Amino acid sequence: MRRRLLLGAPLLLTGRAGAQTATGAEAAALVAILRAGNAVAVMRHGITDRSQVDTGDLANRAGQRNLSEAGRAQSLRTGRAVAALGIPLGEVLTSPVFRARDTAELAFGVRARVEDELTADDYTPDPALLRRRISWLRTRALRPSAPSATDILVGHIVLLGMALGRSLAQSEYPEGAFAVFTPAGFRSVLAAETLWSLAGS
């Protein structure tokens, strides 16, 4: 109930709203947007170990769902694909939750900087703070740091869904995927595997 009440006004939608990630010409167009800059990719953290559960303690790695070995390999490969595609990285911001931080650091190294506003909803028990974080993401996803840059914001599925004003299916925004935004609004989602394929990696 709390999540539904906090959705509020969604981000402007310019792409399709579907249950699958982009493929074919649509995926190639998303990569072209990222390569051109003046864009933001809201990246979901990499593949996680589903045997682990979150306790709500940001300082306790053992009490969080962390990246699996597959997620660590995925993040490294995505970082290589971004470099191979010539995507001009601007700011790289990450949620402080360890699975997001590890994703950002494995993929983008020292560029990654922790941004508290990207914290997952289940680590944000205060409704007023959660509303602020949703509002921040709505604004930041539409505001690249520079016209020639593509910023990467590494975060979580539920917070992005709240910003968009609807629930996101796992198939629509899988772990490791990029939700691509321009100043005009949300375009679509690029899965990690599709990004790798387009990079030839």
GUNU-762183 format. One record per residue (C-alpha): residue number from 0; residue in three letters; x, y, z. Coordinates in nm, 2 decimals, always signed. Layout:
BEGIN
<node nr="NUM" rest="Ala" px="X" py="Y" pz="Z"/>
...
END
This chain:
BEGIN
<node nr="0" rest="Met" px="+0.00" py="+0.00" pz="+0.00"/>
<node nr="1" rest="Arg" px="+0.28" py="+0.24" pz="+0.09"/>
<node nr="2" rest="Arg" px="+0.44" py="+0.20" pz="-0.25"/>
<node nr="3" rest="Arg" px="+0.11" py="+0.26" pz="-0.44"/>
<node nr="4" rest="Leu" px="+0.04" py="+0.58" pz="-0.24"/>
<node nr="5" rest="Leu" px="+0.39" py="+0.72" pz="-0.32"/>
<node nr="6" rest="Leu" px="+0.39" py="+0.68" pz="-0.69"/>
<node nr="7" rest="Gly" px="+0.26" py="+1.03" pz="-0.77"/>
<node nr="8" rest="Ala" px="+0.32" py="+1.19" pz="-1.11"/>
<node nr="9" rest="Pro" px="+0.52" py="+0.97" pz="-1.34"/>
<node nr="10" rest="Leu" px="+0.81" py="+1.06" pz="-1.56"/>
<node nr="11" rest="Leu" px="+0.72" py="+1.16" pz="-1.92"/>
<node nr="12" rest="Leu" px="+0.70" py="+0.84" pz="-2.13"/>
<node nr="13" rest="Thr" px="+0.83" py="+0.88" pz="-2.49"/>
<node nr="14" rest="Gly" px="+0.90" py="+0.51" pz="-2.56"/>
<node nr="15" rest="Arg" px="+0.68" py="+0.21" pz="-2.53"/>
<node nr="16" rest="Ala" px="+0.57" py="+0.07" pz="-2.20"/>
<node nr="17" rest="Gly" px="+0.59" py="-0.31" pz="-2.24"/>
<node nr="18" rest="Ala" px="+0.69" py="-0.63" pz="-2.06"/>
<node nr="19" rest="Gln" px="+1.01" py="-0.70" pz="-2.26"/>
<node nr="20" rest="Thr" px="+1.34" py="-0.53" pz="-2.32"/>
<node nr="21" rest="Ala" px="+1.43" py="-0.37" pz="-2.65"/>
<node nr="22" rest="Thr" px="+1.57" py="-0.58" pz="-2.93"/>
<node nr="23" rest="Gly" px="+1.68" py="-0.54" pz="-3.29"/>
<node nr="24" rest="Ala" px="+1.65" py="-0.19" pz="-3.44"/>
<node nr="25" rest="Glu" px="+1.51" py="-0.05" pz="-3.12"/>
<node nr="26" rest="Ala" px="+1.80" py="-0.17" pz="-2.92"/>
<node nr="27" rest="Ala" px="+2.05" py="-0.03" pz="-3.17"/>
<node nr="28" rest="Ala" px="+1.87" py="+0.31" pz="-3.15"/>
<node nr="29" rest="Leu" px="+1.91" py="+0.31" pz="-2.77"/>
<node nr="30" rest="Val" px="+2.28" py="+0.25" pz="-2.80"/>
<node nr="31" rest="Ala" px="+2.30" py="+0.53" pz="-3.05"/>
<node nr="32" rest="Ile" px="+2.13" py="+0.76" pz="-2.80"/>
<node nr="33" rest="Leu" px="+2.39" py="+0.65" pz="-2.53"/>
<node nr="34" rest="Arg" px="+2.68" py="+0.71" pz="-2.77"/>
<node nr="35" rest="Ala" px="+2.55" py="+1.05" pz="-2.87"/>
<node nr="36" rest="Gly" px="+2.54" py="+1.17" pz="-2.50"/>
<node nr="37" rest="Asn" px="+2.29" py="+1.41" pz="-2.34"/>
<node nr="38" rest="Ala" px="+2.14" py="+1.09" pz="-2.19"/>
<node nr="39" rest="Val" px="+2.10" py="+0.91" pz="-1.86"/>
<node nr="40" rest="Ala" px="+2.10" py="+0.53" pz="-1.81"/>
<node nr="41" rest="Val" px="+1.94" py="+0.42" pz="-1.49"/>
<node nr="42" rest="Met" px="+2.11" py="+0.08" pz="-1.45"/>
<node nr="43" rest="Arg" px="+1.97" py="-0.19" pz="-1.23"/>
<node nr="44" rest="His" px="+2.23" py="-0.36" pz="-1.01"/>
<node nr="45" rest="Gly" px="+2.36" py="-0.69" pz="-1.14"/>
<node nr="46" rest="Ile" px="+2.24" py="-1.05" pz="-1.08"/>
<node nr="47" rest="Thr" px="+2.20" py="-1.12" pz="-0.71"/>
<node nr="48" rest="Asp" px="+2.21" py="-1.42" pz="-0.48"/>
<node nr="49" rest="Arg" px="+1.84" py="-1.49" pz="-0.42"/>
<node nr="50" rest="Ser" px="+1.92" py="-1.71" pz="-0.12"/>
<node nr="51" rest="Gln" px="+2.01" py="-1.39" pz="+0.07"/>
<node nr="52" rest="Val" px="+1.76" py="-1.14" pz="+0.21"/>
<node nr="53" rest="Asp" px="+1.78" py="-0.77" pz="+0.30"/>
<node nr="54" rest="Thr" px="+1.76" py="-0.67" pz="+0.67"/>
<node nr="55" rest="Gly" px="+1.74" py="-0.30" pz="+0.61"/>
<node nr="56" rest="Asp" px="+2.09" py="-0.22" pz="+0.75"/>
<node nr="57" rest="Leu" px="+2.29" py="-0.03" pz="+0.50"/>
<node nr="58" rest="Ala" px="+2.62" py="-0.09" pz="+0.69"/>
<node nr="59" rest="Asn" px="+2.58" py="-0.47" pz="+0.71"/>
<node nr="60" rest="Arg" px="+2.69" py="-0.65" pz="+0.39"/>
<node nr="61" rest="Ala" px="+2.60" py="-0.99" pz="+0.54"/>
<node nr="62" rest="Gly" px="+2.25" py="-0.86" pz="+0.60"/>
<node nr="63" rest="Gln" px="+2.19" py="-0.77" pz="+0.24"/>
<node nr="64" rest="Arg" px="+2.12" py="-0.95" pz="-0.09"/>
<node nr="65" rest="Asn" px="+2.45" py="-0.93" pz="-0.27"/>
<node nr="66" rest="Leu" px="+2.58" py="-0.99" pz="-0.62"/>
<node nr="67" rest="Ser" px="+2.63" py="-1.35" pz="-0.71"/>
<node nr="68" rest="Glu" px="+2.94" py="-1.46" pz="-0.90"/>
<node nr="69" rest="Ala" px="+2.73" py="-1.44" pz="-1.22"/>
<node nr="70" rest="Gly" px="+2.64" py="-1.08" pz="-1.12"/>
<node nr="71" rest="Arg" px="+3.00" py="-0.99" pz="-1.07"/>
<node nr="72" rest="Ala" px="+3.10" py="-1.13" pz="-1.41"/>
<node nr="73" rest="Gln" px="+2.80" py="-0.96" pz="-1.56"/>
<node nr="74" rest="Ser" px="+2.90" py="-0.62" pz="-1.42"/>
<node nr="75" rest="Leu" px="+3.26" py="-0.65" pz="-1.55"/>
<node nr="76" rest="Arg" px="+3.14" py="-0.75" pz="-1.89"/>
<node nr="77" rest="Thr" px="+2.89" py="-0.46" pz="-1.91"/>
<node nr="78" rest="Gly" px="+3.17" py="-0.21" pz="-1.82"/>
<node nr="79" rest="Arg" px="+3.38" py="-0.35" pz="-2.11"/>
<node nr="80" rest="Ala" px="+3.08" py="-0.33" pz="-2.35"/>
<node nr="81" rest="Val" px="+3.02" py="+0.04" pz="-2.26"/>
<node nr="82" rest="Ala" px="+3.38" py="+0.12" pz="-2.33"/>
<node nr="83" rest="Ala" px="+3.39" py="-0.08" pz="-2.65"/>
<node nr="84" rest="Leu" px="+3.08" py="+0.10" pz="-2.78"/>
<node nr="85" rest="Gly" px="+3.24" py="+0.44" pz="-2.71"/>
<node nr="86" rest="Ile" px="+2.97" py="+0.56" pz="-2.48"/>
<node nr="87" rest="Pro" px="+3.09" py="+0.89" pz="-2.33"/>
<node nr="88" rest="Leu" px="+3.06" py="+0.85" pz="-1.96"/>
<node nr="89" rest="Gly" px="+2.97" py="+1.14" pz="-1.75"/>
<node nr="90" rest="Glu" px="+2.88" py="+1.10" pz="-1.38"/>
<node nr="91" rest="Val" px="+2.84" py="+0.75" pz="-1.24"/>
<node nr="92" rest="Leu" px="+2.63" py="+0.75" pz="-0.93"/>
<node nr="93" rest="Thr" px="+2.53" py="+0.45" pz="-0.72"/>
<node nr="94" rest="Ser" px="+2.29" py="+0.35" pz="-0.45"/>
<node nr="95" rest="Pro" px="+2.48" py="+0.28" pz="-0.12"/>
<node nr="96" rest="Val" px="+2.33" py="-0.07" pz="-0.11"/>
<node nr="97" rest="Phe" px="+2.62" py="-0.31" pz="-0.16"/>
<node nr="98" rest="Arg" px="+2.48" py="-0.49" pz="-0.47"/>
<node nr="99" rest="Ala" px="+2.45" py="-0.15" pz="-0.65"/>
<node nr="100" rest="Arg" px="+2.79" py="-0.02" pz="-0.52"/>
<node nr="101" rest="Asp" px="+2.96" py="-0.34" pz="-0.63"/>
<node nr="102" rest="Thr" px="+2.79" py="-0.33" pz="-0.97"/>
<node nr="103" rest="Ala" px="+2.91" py="+0.03" pz="-1.03"/>
<node nr="104" rest="Glu" px="+3.26" py="-0.03" pz="-0.91"/>
<node nr="105" rest="Leu" px="+3.31" py="-0.35" pz="-1.11"/>
<node nr="106" rest="Ala" px="+3.17" py="-0.19" pz="-1.43"/>
<node nr="107" rest="Phe" px="+3.30" py="+0.16" pz="-1.40"/>
<node nr="108" rest="Gly" px="+3.58" py="+0.16" pz="-1.13"/>
<node nr="109" rest="Val" px="+3.68" py="+0.48" pz="-0.96"/>
<node nr="110" rest="Arg" px="+3.43" py="+0.69" pz="-1.15"/>
<node nr="111" rest="Ala" px="+3.15" py="+0.55" pz="-0.93"/>
<node nr="112" rest="Arg" px="+3.02" py="+0.78" pz="-0.65"/>
<node nr="113" rest="Val" px="+2.77" py="+0.69" pz="-0.38"/>
<node nr="114" rest="Glu" px="+2.44" py="+0.89" pz="-0.40"/>
<node nr="115" rest="Asp" px="+2.21" py="+0.84" pz="-0.11"/>
<node nr="116" rest="Glu" px="+1.90" py="+0.95" pz="-0.31"/>
<node nr="117" rest="Leu" px="+1.93" py="+0.62" pz="-0.51"/>
<node nr="118" rest="Thr" px="+1.88" py="+0.41" pz="-0.19"/>
<node nr="119" rest="Ala" px="+1.64" py="+0.12" pz="-0.24"/>
<node nr="120" rest="Asp" px="+1.28" py="+0.17" pz="-0.10"/>
<node nr="121" rest="Asp" px="+1.32" py="-0.12" pz="+0.15"/>
<node nr="122" rest="Tyr" px="+1.61" py="+0.08" pz="+0.31"/>
<node nr="123" rest="Thr" px="+1.40" py="+0.40" pz="+0.32"/>
<node nr="124" rest="Pro" px="+1.14" py="+0.34" pz="+0.60"/>
<node nr="125" rest="Asp" px="+1.05" py="+0.71" pz="+0.62"/>
<node nr="126" rest="Pro" px="+0.76" py="+0.79" pz="+0.37"/>
<node nr="127" rest="Ala" px="+0.86" py="+1.16" pz="+0.34"/>
<node nr="128" rest="Leu" px="+1.22" py="+1.06" pz="+0.26"/>
<node nr="129" rest="Leu" px="+1.10" py="+0.80" pz="+0.01"/>
<node nr="130" rest="Arg" px="+0.89" py="+1.07" pz="-0.17"/>
<node nr="131" rest="Arg" px="+1.19" py="+1.29" pz="-0.19"/>
<node nr="132" rest="Arg" px="+1.40" py="+1.02" pz="-0.34"/>
<node nr="133" rest="Ile" px="+1.14" py="+0.94" pz="-0.60"/>
<node nr="134" rest="Ser" px="+1.12" py="+1.31" pz="-0.69"/>
<node nr="135" rest="Trp" px="+1.50" py="+1.33" pz="-0.71"/>
<node nr="136" rest="Leu" px="+1.51" py="+1.03" pz="-0.95"/>
<node nr="137" rest="Arg" px="+1.24" py="+1.17" pz="-1.17"/>
<node nr="138" rest="Thr" px="+1.43" py="+1.50" pz="-1.21"/>
<node nr="139" rest="Arg" px="+1.78" py="+1.35" pz="-1.23"/>
<node nr="140" rest="Ala" px="+1.69" py="+1.09" pz="-1.50"/>
<node nr="141" rest="Leu" px="+1.60" py="+1.37" pz="-1.73"/>
<node nr="142" rest="Arg" px="+1.90" py="+1.59" pz="-1.66"/>
<node nr="143" rest="Pro" px="+2.24" py="+1.47" pz="-1.80"/>
<node nr="144" rest="Ser" px="+2.54" py="+1.63" pz="-1.64"/>
<node nr="145" rest="Ala" px="+2.67" py="+1.75" pz="-1.98"/>
<node nr="146" rest="Pro" px="+2.54" py="+1.76" pz="-2.34"/>
<node nr="147" rest="Ser" px="+2.82" py="+1.54" pz="-2.45"/>
<node nr="148" rest="Ala" px="+2.79" py="+1.28" pz="-2.17"/>
<node nr="149" rest="Thr" px="+2.59" py="+0.98" pz="-2.07"/>
<node nr="150" rest="Asp" px="+2.54" py="+0.95" pz="-1.70"/>
<node nr="151" rest="Ile" px="+2.49" py="+0.61" pz="-1.53"/>
<node nr="152" rest="Leu" px="+2.27" py="+0.59" pz="-1.21"/>
<node nr="153" rest="Val" px="+2.30" py="+0.24" pz="-1.06"/>
<node nr="154" rest="Gly" px="+2.00" py="+0.16" pz="-0.85"/>
<node nr="155" rest="His" px="+1.69" py="-0.06" pz="-0.80"/>
<node nr="156" rest="Ile" px="+1.38" py="-0.18" pz="-0.98"/>
<node nr="157" rest="Val" px="+1.11" py="-0.06" pz="-0.73"/>
<node nr="158" rest="Leu" px="+1.25" py="+0.29" pz="-0.70"/>
<node nr="159" rest="Leu" px="+1.25" py="+0.33" pz="-1.08"/>
<node nr="160" rest="Gly" px="+0.90" py="+0.19" pz="-1.10"/>
<node nr="161" rest="Met" px="+0.78" py="+0.44" pz="-0.85"/>
<node nr="162" rest="Ala" px="+0.94" py="+0.72" pz="-1.05"/>
<node nr="163" rest="Leu" px="+0.78" py="+0.59" pz="-1.37"/>
<node nr="164" rest="Gly" px="+0.44" py="+0.56" pz="-1.19"/>
<node nr="165" rest="Arg" px="+0.39" py="+0.19" pz="-1.25"/>
<node nr="166" rest="Ser" px="+0.53" py="-0.15" pz="-1.15"/>
<node nr="167" rest="Leu" px="+0.81" py="-0.30" pz="-1.36"/>
<node nr="168" rest="Ala" px="+0.81" py="-0.67" pz="-1.44"/>
<node nr="169" rest="Gln" px="+1.14" py="-0.86" pz="-1.39"/>
<node nr="170" rest="Ser" px="+1.13" py="-0.94" pz="-1.77"/>
<node nr="171" rest="Glu" px="+1.10" py="-0.57" pz="-1.85"/>
<node nr="172" rest="Tyr" px="+1.38" py="-0.45" pz="-1.63"/>
<node nr="173" rest="Pro" px="+1.61" py="-0.74" pz="-1.55"/>
<node nr="174" rest="Glu" px="+1.91" py="-0.72" pz="-1.32"/>
<node nr="175" rest="Gly" px="+2.20" py="-0.55" pz="-1.50"/>
<node nr="176" rest="Ala" px="+1.97" py="-0.37" pz="-1.75"/>
<node nr="177" rest="Phe" px="+1.98" py="+0.00" pz="-1.86"/>
<node nr="178" rest="Ala" px="+1.66" py="+0.21" pz="-1.86"/>
<node nr="179" rest="Val" px="+1.75" py="+0.49" pz="-2.11"/>
<node nr="180" rest="Phe" px="+1.64" py="+0.85" pz="-2.07"/>
<node nr="181" rest="Thr" px="+1.68" py="+1.17" pz="-2.27"/>
<node nr="182" rest="Pro" px="+1.57" py="+1.51" pz="-2.15"/>
<node nr="183" rest="Ala" px="+1.24" py="+1.44" pz="-2.34"/>
<node nr="184" rest="Gly" px="+1.17" py="+1.13" pz="-2.12"/>
<node nr="185" rest="Phe" px="+1.20" py="+0.76" pz="-2.09"/>
<node nr="186" rest="Arg" px="+1.28" py="+0.57" pz="-2.40"/>
<node nr="187" rest="Ser" px="+1.30" py="+0.19" pz="-2.33"/>
<node nr="188" rest="Val" px="+1.51" py="-0.07" pz="-2.15"/>
<node nr="189" rest="Leu" px="+1.83" py="-0.23" pz="-2.28"/>
<node nr="190" rest="Ala" px="+1.92" py="-0.57" pz="-2.13"/>
<node nr="191" rest="Ala" px="+2.28" py="-0.64" pz="-2.05"/>
<node nr="192" rest="Glu" px="+2.30" py="-0.93" pz="-2.29"/>
<node nr="193" rest="Thr" px="+2.18" py="-0.71" pz="-2.57"/>
<node nr="194" rest="Leu" px="+2.43" py="-0.45" pz="-2.49"/>
<node nr="195" rest="Trp" px="+2.71" py="-0.71" pz="-2.50"/>
<node nr="196" rest="Ser" px="+2.59" py="-0.84" pz="-2.84"/>
<node nr="197" rest="Leu" px="+2.58" py="-0.49" pz="-2.99"/>
<node nr="198" rest="Ala" px="+2.94" py="-0.43" pz="-2.86"/>
<node nr="199" rest="Gly" px="+3.05" py="-0.76" pz="-3.01"/>
<node nr="200" rest="Ser" px="+3.16" py="-0.89" pz="-2.67"/>
END
